[in-house]
Amino acid sequence: MFRGSIKTRVDEKGRLKLPADVKRELPEGQKFFITSEDGKWAQLYPIEEWDRKMGEMMQLPETDPTRRKFEQLTSFWGLDADMDGQGRLLLPPRLREKAKLMNEDVSITGRMLKAKSDGFPGILMLINDATYSAEMEAMAMTDEDNLKLSQHKA
């Protein structure tokens, strides 16, 4: 199961080389939808997970402002991507420029959307290391956060 955070790089052509620890969790020829909700991070959805998410989104009325906002943002930043034989994914040009993912050290982290039997996270998050460090420092857990989590034990 992929856990934690792994450092990697995006090459000069805008391709992300998935580290072996991540690649081994994926079926050969995995397709992705790569997008963002804010232009700061890239979210790498296995296409099956993206299709599931879109199915849930379709349950909302077409006129729902949150649905429309989500669709507009993820369409603006997003593109389909096929993993090549070397485990590389071409990142959307607009997103890699905005999120500063070109020729930079980046980190891949997993984000579970739900418990999954195959152990692979629902999405992978990709972010510039310098930005990531600042975001994580600003996001430090508080006593209030820990209390809230302790109240939701199974």
C-alpha positions in Angstrom: 0.0 0.0 0.0 1.3 3.5 -0.9 1.6 5.7 2.1 3.4 8.9 3.0 5.1 11.2 0.6 7.7 10.5 -2.1 10.0 13.1 -3.7 10.4 13.0 -7.5 10.9 15.4 -10.5 9.0 16.6 -13.5 11.3 16.5 -16.6 11.9 19.3 -19.1 9.0 17.9 -21.3 6.5 18.2 -18.4 6.4 14.4 -17.7 6.1 13.2 -14.2 8.0 9.9 -13.6 6.0 7.9 -11.1 8.3 6.4 -8.5 8.5 2.6 -8.3 6.6 2.6 -5.0 3.7 4.3 -6.6 3.9 2.5 -10.0 3.8 -1.0 -8.4 0.4 -0.2 -6.9 -1.1 0.6 -10.4 -2.3 -1.8 -13.1 -0.3 -1.6 -16.3 -1.5 1.1 -18.7 -3.4 2.9 -16.0 -5.2 6.0 -17.3 -5.5 9.2 -15.2 -7.4 12.4 -15.2 -5.0 15.1 -13.9 -6.6 18.3 -12.6 -6.7 20.8 -9.8 -9.3 22.7 -7.8 -7.1 25.7 -7.2 -4.0 25.6 -9.5 -1.6 25.0 -6.5 -1.6 21.2 -6.6 -2.1 18.6 -9.3 -4.6 15.9 -8.4 -4.0 12.6 -10.2 -7.2 10.5 -10.3 -7.1 7.0 -11.7 -9.7 7.3 -14.4 -12.1 4.9 -12.6 -12.0 7.1 -9.5 -12.6 10.2 -11.6 -15.6 8.5 -13.3 -17.0 7.6 -9.9 -16.6 11.2 -8.7 -18.3 12.5 -11.8 -21.2 10.1 -11.3 -21.6 11.5 -7.8 -21.4 15.1 -9.2 -24.2 14.3 -11.7 -26.5 13.7 -8.8 -26.5 17.4 -8.1 -28.7 19.6 -10.3 -26.9 21.1 -13.3 -27.7 24.6 -12.0 -26.1 23.9 -8.6 -23.4 26.6 -8.2 -21.0 24.2 -6.4 -21.2 21.6 -9.1 -20.7 24.2 -11.8 -17.7 25.7 -10.0 -16.1 22.3 -9.5 -16.8 21.3 -13.2 -15.4 24.6 -14.5 -12.2 24.5 -12.3 -11.4 20.9 -13.0 -12.1 21.2 -16.7 -9.9 24.4 -16.9 -6.9 22.7 -15.1 -7.5 19.1 -16.3 -6.5 16.7 -19.0 -6.6 12.9 -19.5 -3.2 11.2 -19.3 -2.0 7.7 -20.2 0.8 6.2 -18.2 3.5 5.2 -20.6 5.7 2.1 -20.4 8.2 3.9 -18.3 5.6 5.1 -15.7 5.5 8.7 -16.9 2.5 11.0 -17.1 2.4 14.2 -19.1 1.1 17.0 -16.9 -1.4 19.5 -18.3 0.8 22.5 -19.5 -1.4 25.2 -17.8 -1.4 23.4 -14.5 2.3 22.6 -14.4 3.1 26.2 -15.1 0.7 27.6 -12.5 1.7 25.1 -9.8 5.4 25.4 -10.7 5.8 21.8 -11.5 8.3 22.1 -14.4 11.9 21.0 -13.8 11.3 21.2 -10.0 11.5 18.9 -7.1 8.0 17.7 -6.4 6.3 15.4 -3.8 3.6 12.8 -4.4 1.3 12.0 -1.5 -1.7 9.7 -1.4 -5.1 10.8 -0.3 -7.7 8.1 0.6 -11.2 9.0 -0.5 -12.6 5.8 1.1 -11.4 2.4 2.3 -10.3 0.5 -0.8 -9.6 -3.2 -1.0 -6.6 -2.8 -3.3 -4.9 -0.3 -1.0 -4.3 2.3 -3.6 -5.3 5.9 -2.6 -8.2 7.4 -4.4 -6.0 10.2 -5.7 -2.4 11.2 -5.7 -1.5 14.8 -4.9 1.5 16.4 -6.6 3.0 19.7 -5.4 6.1 21.8 -5.7 8.3 20.9 -2.7 8.8 24.6 -1.7 5.1 25.3 -1.8 4.3 22.0 -0.1 6.6 22.7 2.9 5.0 26.1 3.4 1.4 24.7 3.1 2.2 21.9 5.6 3.7 24.3 8.2 0.6 26.5 7.9 -1.7 23.4 8.3 -0.3 22.1 11.6 -2.7 20.1 13.7 -4.2 21.9 16.7 -5.5 20.5 20.0 -9.0 21.3 18.7 -8.3 19.2 15.5 -7.0 16.3 17.6 -10.1 16.5 19.9 -12.4 16.4 17.0 -10.7 13.4 15.5 -10.7 11.5 18.8 -14.5 11.9 19.0 -14.9 10.0 15.7 -13.2 6.8 16.6 -14.8 3.6 15.2 
